[in-house]
């Protein structure tokens, strides 16, 4: 039963990533707009005047593509990993442990995207922590997602008997 729950947890991470990527594509303006809000630093007083602030459409597109590609990669890695875990679920502990590798890699890719993109770049470099508008919407969500995916990775990565 525990192996099935671990597989379901990985499928849930895959669905988060792939549904998120679908949303990013179908609302591309919202995706680039969120990146633009971070990079322009215009959502808090004095931010837009900072030497770090930029309104570069190229940079905003690169940021949005980074998010999209990393979500797709995380989703596909988790789905493939879940498939391998499903195939190995009735095998011995070593086989099931080995089958987790891609799933755990998918979780790591998702956490990297959330941490590097939103915490390191948006919050630290572009000082989004100063924005009352974006702090809860973007930063707290990124932290919550990364935390949950990290916990899932810990649960899934734990040894099976």
Contact map, one row per residue, 1 for C-alpha under 8 A:
11111000000000000000000000000000000000000000000000000000000000000000000000000000000000000000000000000000000000000000000000000000000000000000000000000000000000000
11111100000000000000000000000000000000000000000000000000000000000000000000000000000000000000000000000000000000000000000000000000000000000000000000000000000000000
11111110000000000000000000000000000000000000000000000000000000000000000000000000000000001000000000000000000000000000000000000000000000000000000000000000000000010
11111111000000000000000000000000000000000000000000000000000000000000000000000000000001001000000000000000000000000000000000000000000000000000000000000000000000000
11111111100000000000000000000000000000000000000000000000000000000000000000000000000000000000000000000000000000000000000000000000000000000000000000000000000000000
01111111110000000000000000000000000000000000000000000000000000000000000000000000000000000000000000000000000000000000000000000000000000000000000000000000001100000
00111111111000000000000000000000000000000000000000000000000000000000000000000000010011000000000000000000000000000000000000000000000000000000000000000000000100000
00011111111100000000000000000000000000000000000000000000000000000000000000000000010000000000000000000000000000000000000000000000000000000000000000000000000000000
00001111111110000000000000000000000000000000000000000000000000000000000000000000000000000000000000000000000000000000000000000000000000000000000000000001000100000
00000111111111000000000000000000000000000000000000000000000000000000000000000110110000000000000000000010000000000000000000000000000000000000000000000001000100000
00000011111111100000000000000000000000000000000000000000000000000000000000000110010000000000000000000000000000000000000000000000000000000000000000000000000000000
00000001111111110000000000000000000000000000000000000000000000000000000000000000000000000000000000000000000000000000000000000000000000000000000000000000000000000
00000000111111111000000000000000000000000000000000000000000000000000000000100100000000000000000000000000001000000000000000000000000000000000000000001000000000000
00000000011111111100000000000000000000000000000000000000000000000000000001111110000000000000000000000000000000000000000000000000000000000000000000000000000000000
00000000001111111111000000000000000000000000000000000000000000000000000000100000000000000000000000000000000000000000000000000000000000000000000000000000000000000
00000000000111111111000000000000000000000000000000000000000000000000000000100000000000000000000000000000000000000000000000000000000000000000000000000000000000000
00000000000011111111100000000000000000000000000000000000000000000000001101100000000000000000000000000000000001000000000000000000000000000000000000000000000000000
00000000000001111111110000000000000000000000000000000000000000000000001100110000000000000000000000000000000000000000000000000000000000000000000000000000000000000
00000000000000111111111000000000000000000000000000000000000000000000000000000000000000000000000000000000000000000000000000000000000000000000000000000000000000000
00000000000000111111111100000000000000000000000000000000000000000000001000000000000000000000000000000000000000000000000000000000000000000000000000000000000000000
00000000000000001111111110000000000000000000000000000000000000000001101100000000000000000000000000000000000000000000000000000000000000000000000000000000000000000
00000000000000000111111111000000000000000000000000000000000000000000000000000000000000000000000000000000000000000000000000000000000000000000000000000000000000000
00000000000000000011111111110000000000000000000000000000000000000000000000000000000000000000000000000000000000000000000000000000000000000000000000000000000000000
00000000000000000001111111110110000000000000000000000000000000000001000000000000000000000000000000000000000000000000000000000000000000000000000000000000000000000
00000000000000000000111111110010000000000000000000000000000000000001000000000000000000000000000000000000000000000000000000000000000000000000000000000000000000000
00000000000000000000011111110000000000000000000000000000000000000000000000000000000000000000000000000000000000000000000000000000000000000000000000000000000000000
00000000000000000000001111111110000000000000000000000000000000000000000000000000000000000000000000000000000000000000000000000000000000000000000000000000000000000
00000000000000000000001111111111000000000000000000000000000000000000000000000000000000000000000000000000000000000000000000000000000000000000000000000000000000000
00000000000000000000000000111111100000000000000000000000000000000000000000000000000000000000000000000000000000000000000000000000000000000000000000000000000000000
00000000000000000000000100111111110000000000000000000000000000000000000000000000000000000000000000000000000000000000000000000000000000000000000000000000000000000
00000000000000000000000110111111111000000000000000000000000000010000000000000000000000000000000000000000000000000000000000000000000000000000000000000000000000000
00000000000000000000000000011111111100000000000000000000000110110000000000000000000000000000000000000000000000000000000000000000000000000000000000000000000000000
00000000000000000000000000001111111110000000000000000000000000000000000000000000000000000000000000000000000000000000000000000000000000000000000000000000000000000
00000000000000000000000000000111111111000000000000000000000000000000000000000000000000000000000000000000000000000000000000000000000000000000000000000000000000000
00000000000000000000000000000011111111100000000000000000000100110000000000000000000000000000000000000000000000000000000000000000000000000000000000000000000000000
00000000000000000000000000000001111111110000000000000010100100000000000000000000000000000000000000000000000000000000000000000000000000000000000000000000000000000
00000000000000000000000000000000111111111110000000000000000000000000000000000000000000000000000000000000000000000000000000000000000000000000000000000000000000000
00000000000000000000000000000000011111111110000000000000000000000000000000000000000000000000000000000000000000000000000001000101000000000000000000000000000000000
00000000000000000000000000000000001111111000000000011110000100000000000000000000000000000000000000000000000000000000000001000100000000000000000000000000000000000
00000000000000000000000000000000000111111100001100001110000000000000000000000000000000000000000000000000000000000000000000000100000000000000000000000000000000000
00000000000000000000000000000000000011111111001101001100000000000000000000000000000000000000000000000000000000000000000000000111000000000000000000000000000000000
00000000000000000000000000000000000011011111111100000000000000000000000000000000000000000000000000000000000000000000000000000000000000000000000000000000000000000
00000000000000000000000000000000000011001111101000000000000000000000000000000000000000000000000000000000000000000000000000000000001111000000000000000000000000000
00000000000000000000000000000000000000001111111100000000000000000000000000000000000000000000000000000000000000000000000000000000011110000000000000000000000000000
00000000000000000000000000000000000000000111111100000000000000000000000000000000000000000000000000000000000000000000000000000000000000000000000000000000000000000
00000000000000000000000000000000000000000101111111000000000000000000000000000000000000000000000000000000000000000000000000000000000000000000000000000000000000000
00000000000000000000000000000000000000011111111111001000000000000000000000000000000000000000000000000000000000000000000000000000000000000000000000000000000000000
00000000000000000000000000000000000000011101111111001100000000000000000000000000000000000000000000000000000000000000000000000000000000000000000000000000000000000
00000000000000000000000000000000000000000000011111101000000000000000000000000000000000000000000000000000000000000000000000000000000000000000000000000000000000000
00000000000000000000000000000000000000001000011111111000000000000000000000000000000000000000000000000000000000000000000000000000000000000000000000000000000000000
00000000000000000000000000000000000000000000000011111000000000000000000000000000000000000000000000000000000000000000000000000000000000000000000000000000000000000
00000000000000000000000000000000000000100000000001111100000000000000000000000000000000000000000000000000000000000000000000001100000000000000000000000000000000000
00000000000000000000000000000000000000111000001111111110000000000000000000000000000000000000000000000000000000000000000000000100000000000000000000000000000000000
00000000000000000000000000000000000000111000000100011111000000000000000000000000000000000000000000000000000000000000000000000000000000000000000000000000000000000
00000000000000000000000000000000000100110000000000001111101100000000000000000000000000000000000000000000000000000000000000000000000000000000000000000000000000000
00000000000000000000000000000000000000000000000000000111111100000000000000000000000000000000000000000000000000000000000000000000000000000000000000000000000000000
00000000000000000000000000000000000100000000000000000011111110000000000000000000000000000000000000000000000000000000000000000000000000000000000000000000000000000
00000000000000000000000000000000000000000000000000000001111111000000000000000000000000000000000000000000000000000000000000000000000000000000000000000000000000000
00000000000000000000000000000000000000000000000000000011111111100000000000000000000000000000000000000000000000000000000000000000000000000000000000000000000000000
00000000000000000000000000000001001100100000000000000011111111110000000000000000000000000000000000000000000000000000000000000000000000000000000000000000000000000
00000000000000000000000000000001000000000000000000000000111111111000000000000000000000000000000000000000000000000000000000000000000000000000000000000000000000000
00000000000000000000000000000000000000000000000000000000011111111100000000000000000000000000000000000000000000000000000000000000000000000000000000000000000000000
00000000000000000000000000000001001000000000000000000000001111111110000000000000000000000000000000000000000000000000100000000000000000000000000000000000000000000
00000000000000000000000000000011001000000000000000000000000111111111000000000000000000000000000000000000000000000000000000000000000000000000000000000000000000000
00000000000000000000000000000000000000000000000000000000000011111111100000000000000000000000000000000000000000000000000000000000000000000000000000000000000000000
00000000000000000000000000000000000000000000000000000000000001111111110000000000000000000000000000000000000000001000000000000000000000000000000000000000000000000
00000000000000000000000000000000000000000000000000000000000000111111111000000000000000000000000000000000000000001000100000000000000000000000000000000000000000000
00000000000000000000100110000000000000000000000000000000000000011111111100000000000000000000000000000000000000000000000000000000000000000000000000000000000000000
00000000000000000000100000000000000000000000000000000000000000001111111110000000000000000000000000000000000000000000000000000000000000000000000000000000000000000
00000000000000000000000000000000000000000000000000000000000000000111111111000000000000000000000000000000000011001000000000000000000000000000000000000000000000000
00000000000000001101100000000000000000000000000000000000000000000011111111100000000000000000000000000000000011001000000000000000000000000000000000000000000000000
00000000000000001100100000000000000000000000000000000000000000000001111111110000000000000000000000000000000000000000000000000000000000000000000000000000000000000
00000000000000000000000000000000000000000000000000000000000000000000111111111000000000000000000000000000010010000000000000000000000000000000000000000000000000000
00000000000001001000000000000000000000000000000000000000000000000000011111111100000000000000000000000000111111000000000000000000000000000000000000000000000000000
00000000000011111100000000000000000000000000000000000000000000000000001111111110000000000000000000000000010000000000000000000000000000000000000000000000000000000
00000000000001000100000000000000000000000000000000000000000000000000000111111111000000000000000000000000010000000000000000000000000000000000000000000000000000000
00000000000001000000000000000000000000000000000000000000000000000000000011111111100000000000000000000110110000000000000000000000000000000000000000000000000000000
00000000011011000000000000000000000000000000000000000000000000000000000001111111110000000000000000000111111000000000000000000000000000000000000000000000000000000
00000000011001000000000000000000000000000000000000000000000000000000000000111111111000000000000000000010000000000000000000000000000000000000000000000000000000000
00000000000000000000000000000000000000000000000000000000000000000000000000011111111100000000000000000110000000000000000000000000000000000000000000000000000000000
00000000010000000000000000000000000000000000000000000000000000000000000000001111111110000000000000111111000000000000000000000000000000000000000000000000000000000
00000011011000000000000000000000000000000000000000000000000000000000000000000111111111000000000000010010000000000000000000000000000000000000000000000000000000000
00000000000000000000000000000000000000000000000000000000000000000000000000000011111111100000000000000000000000000000000000000000000000000000000000000000000000000
00000000000000000000000000000000000000000000000000000000000000000000000000000001111111110000000000110000000000000000000000000000000000000000000000000000000000000
00000010000000000000000000000000000000000000000000000000000000000000000000000000111111111000000100110000000000000000000000000000000000000000000000000000000000000
00010010000000000000000000000000000000000000000000000000000000000000000000000000011111111000000000000000000000000000000000000000000000000000000000000000000000000
00000000000000000000000000000000000000000000000000000000000000000000000000000000001111111100000000000000000000000000000000000000000000000000000000000000000000000
00000000000000000000000000000000000000000000000000000000000000000000000000000000000111111111001100100000000000000000000000000000000000000000000000000000000000000
00110000000000000000000000000000000000000000000000000000000000000000000000000000000011111110000100000000000000000000000000000000000000000000000000000000000000000
00000000000000000000000000000000000000000000000000000000000000000000000000000000000000111111000000000000000000000000000000000000000000000000000000000000000000000
00000000000000000000000000000000000000000000000000000000000000000000000000000000000000011111101100000000000000000000000000000000000000000000000000000000000000000
00000000000000000000000000000000000000000000000000000000000000000000000000000000000000010111111100000000000000000000000000000000000000000000000000000000000000000
00000000000000000000000000000000000000000000000000000000000000000000000000000000000000000011111110000000000000000000000000000000000000000000000000000000000000111
00000000000000000000000000000000000000000000000000000000000000000000000000000000000000000001111111000000000000000000000000000000000000000000000000000000000000000
00000000000000000000000000000000000000000000000000000000000000000000000000000000000000010011111111100000000000000000000000000000000000000000000000000000000000000
00000000000000000000000000000000000000000000000000000000000000000000000000000000000010011011111111110000000000000000000000000000000000000000000000000000000000010
00000000000000000000000000000000000000000000000000000000000000000000000000000000000000000000111111111000000000000000000000000000000000000000000000000000000010110
00000000000000000000000000000000000000000000000000000000000000000000000000000000000000000000011111111000000000000000000000000000000000000000000000000000000000000
00000000000000000000000000000000000000000000000000000000000000000000000000000000100110010000001111111100000000000000000000000000000000000000000000000000000000000
00000000000000000000000000000000000000000000000000000000000000000000000000000000110110000000000111111111000000000000000000000000000000000000000000000000000110000
00000000000000000000000000000000000000000000000000000000000000000000000000000000100000000000000011111111100000000000000000000000000000000000000000000000000000000
00000000000000000000000000000000000000000000000000000000000000000000000000001101100000000000000000111111110000000000000000000000000000000000000000000000000000000
00000000010000000000000000000000000000000000000000000000000000000000000000001111110000000000000000011111111000000000000000000000000000000000000000000000000000000
00000000000000000000000000000000000000000000000000000000000000000000000000000100100000000000000000011111111100000000000000000000000000000000000000000000100110000
00000000000000000000000000000000000000000000000000000000000000000000000001001100000000000000000000001111111110000000000000000000000000000000000000000000000000000
00000000000000000000000000000000000000000000000000000000000000000000000011111100000000000000000000000111111111000000000000000000000000000000000000000000000000000
00000000000010000000000000000000000000000000000000000000000000000000000001000100000000000000000000000011111111100000000000000000000000000000000000001100100000000
00000000000000000000000000000000000000000000000000000000000000000000000001000000000000000000000000000001111111110000000000000000000000000000000000000100100000000
00000000000000000000000000000000000000000000000000000000000000000000011011000000000000000000000000000000111111111000000000000000000000000000000000000000000000000
00000000000000001000000000000000000000000000000000000000000000000000011001000000000000000000000000000000011111111100000000000000000000000000000001001000000000000
00000000000000000000000000000000000000000000000000000000000000000000000000000000000000000000000000000000001111111110000000000000000000000000000011001100000000000
00000000000000000000000000000000000000000000000000000000000000000000000000000000000000000000000000000000000111111111100000000000000000000000000000000000000000000
00000000000000000000000000000000000000000000000000000000000000000110011000000000000000000000000000000000000011111111110000000000000000000000000000000000000000000
00000000000000000000000000000000000000000000000000000000000000000000000000000000000000000000000000000000000001111111111000000000000000000000011011000000000000000
00000000000000000000000000000000000000000000000000000000000000000000000000000000000000000000000000000000000000111111111100000000000000000000011001000000000000000
00000000000000000000000000000000000000000000000000000000000000000000000000000000000000000000000000000000000000011111111110000000000000000000000000000000000000000
00000000000000000000000000000000000000000000000000000000000000100010000000000000000000000000000000000000000000011111111111000000000000000000000000000000000000000
00000000000000000000000000000000000000000000000000000000000000000000000000000000000000000000000000000000000000001111111111100000000000000110010000000000000000000
00000000000000000000000000000000000000000000000000000000000000000000000000000000000000000000000000000000000000000111111111110000000000000010011000000000000000000
00000000000000000000000000000000000000000000000000000000000000000000000000000000000000000000000000000000000000000011111111111000000000000000000000000000000000000
00000000000000000000000000000000000000000000000000000000000000000000000000000000000000000000000000000000000000000001111111111100000000000000000000000000000000000
00000000000000000000000000000000000001100000000000000000000000000000000000000000000000000000000000000000000000000000111111111111000000000000000000000000000000000
00000000000000000000000000000000000000000000000000000000000000000000000000000000000000000000000000000000000000000000011111111111100000000010000000000000000000000
00000000000000000000000000000000000000000000000000000000000000000000000000000000000000000000000000000000000000000000001111111111100000000000000000000000000000000
00000000000000000000000000000000000000000000000000010000000000000000000000000000000000000000000000000000000000000000000111111110000000000000000000000000000000000
00000000000000000000000000000000000001111000000000011000000000000000000000000000000000000000000000000000000000000000000011111111000000000000000000000000000000000
00000000000000000000000000000000000000001000000000000000000000000000000000000000000000000000000000000000000000000000000001111111111000000000000000000000000000000
00000000000000000000000000000000000001001000000000000000000000000000000000000000000000000000000000000000000000000000000001110111111001100010000000000000000000000
00000000000000000000000000000000000000000000000000000000000000000000000000000000000000000000000000000000000000000000000000110011111101100010000000000000000000000
00000000000000000000000000000000000000000001000000000000000000000000000000000000000000000000000000000000000000000000000000000011111100100000000000000000000000000
00000000000000000000000000000000000000000011000000000000000000000000000000000000000000000000000000000000000000000000000000000011111111100000000000000000000000000
00000000000000000000000000000000000000000011000000000000000000000000000000000000000000000000000000000000000000000000000000000000111111110000000000000000000000000
00000000000000000000000000000000000000000011000000000000000000000000000000000000000000000000000000000000000000000000000000000000001111111000000000000000000000000
00000000000000000000000000000000000000000010000000000000000000000000000000000000000000000000000000000000000000000000000000000001101111111110000000000000000000000
00000000000000000000000000000000000000000000000000000000000000000000000000000000000000000000000000000000000000000000000000000001111111111111000000000000000000000
00000000000000000000000000000000000000000000000000000000000000000000000000000000000000000000000000000000000000000000000000000000000111111111100000000000000000000
00000000000000000000000000000000000000000000000000000000000000000000000000000000000000000000000000000000000000000000000000000000000011111111100000000000000000000
00000000000000000000000000000000000000000000000000000000000000000000000000000000000000000000000000000000000000000000010000000000000001111111110000000000000000000
00000000000000000000000000000000000000000000000000000000000000000000000000000000000000000000000000000000000000000000011000100001100001111111111000000000000000000
00000000000000000000000000000000000000000000000000000000000000000000000000000000000000000000000000000000000000000000000000000000000000111111111100000000000000000
00000000000000000000000000000000000000000000000000000000000000000000000000000000000000000000000000000000000000000000000000000000000000011111111110000000000000000
00000000000000000000000000000000000000000000000000000000000000000000000000000000000000000000000000000000000000000110011000000000000000000111111111000000000000000
00000000000000000000000000000000000000000000000000000000000000000000000000000000000000000000000000000000000000000110001000000000000000000011111111100000000000000
00000000000000000000000000000000000000000000000000000000000000000000000000000000000000000000000000000000000000000000000000000000000000000001111111110000000000000
00000000000000000000000000000000000000000000000000000000000000000000000000000000000000000000000000000000000000100100000000000000000000000000111111111000000000000
00000000000000000000000000000000000000000000000000000000000000000000000000000000000000000000000000000000000001100110000000000000000000000000011111111100000000000
00000000000000000000000000000000000000000000000000000000000000000000000000000000000000000000000000000000000000000000000000000000000000000000001111111110000000000
00000000000000000000000000000000000000000000000000000000000000000000000000000000000000000000000000000000000000000000000000000000000000000000000111111111000000000
00000000000010000000000000000000000000000000000000000000000000000000000000000000000000000000000000000000001001100000000000000000000000000000000011111111100000000
00000000000000000000000000000000000000000000000000000000000000000000000000000000000000000000000000000000001100100000000000000000000000000000000001111111110000000
00000000000000000000000000000000000000000000000000000000000000000000000000000000000000000000000000000000000000000000000000000000000000000000000000111111111000000
00000000110000000000000000000000000000000000000000000000000000000000000000000000000000000000000000000000000000000000000000000000000000000000000000011111111100000
00000000000000000000000000000000000000000000000000000000000000000000000000000000000000000000000000000001001100000000000000000000000000000000000000001111111110000
00000000000000000000000000000000000000000000000000000000000000000000000000000000000000000000000000000000000000000000000000000000000000000000000000000111111111000
00000100000000000000000000000000000000000000000000000000000000000000000000000000000000000000000000000000000000000000000000000000000000000000000000000011111111000
00000110110000000000000000000000000000000000000000000000000000000000000000000000000000000000000000010001000000000000000000000000000000000000000000000001111111000
00000000000000000000000000000000000000000000000000000000000000000000000000000000000000000000000010010001000000000000000000000000000000000000000000000000111111100
00000000000000000000000000000000000000000000000000000000000000000000000000000000000000000000000000000000000000000000000000000000000000000000000000000000011111110
00000000000000000000000000000000000000000000000000000000000000000000000000000000000000000000100010000000000000000000000000000000000000000000000000000000000011111
00100000000000000000000000000000000000000000000000000000000000000000000000000000000000000000100110000000000000000000000000000000000000000000000000000000000001111
00000000000000000000000000000000000000000000000000000000000000000000000000000000000000000000100000000000000000000000000000000000000000000000000000000000000000111
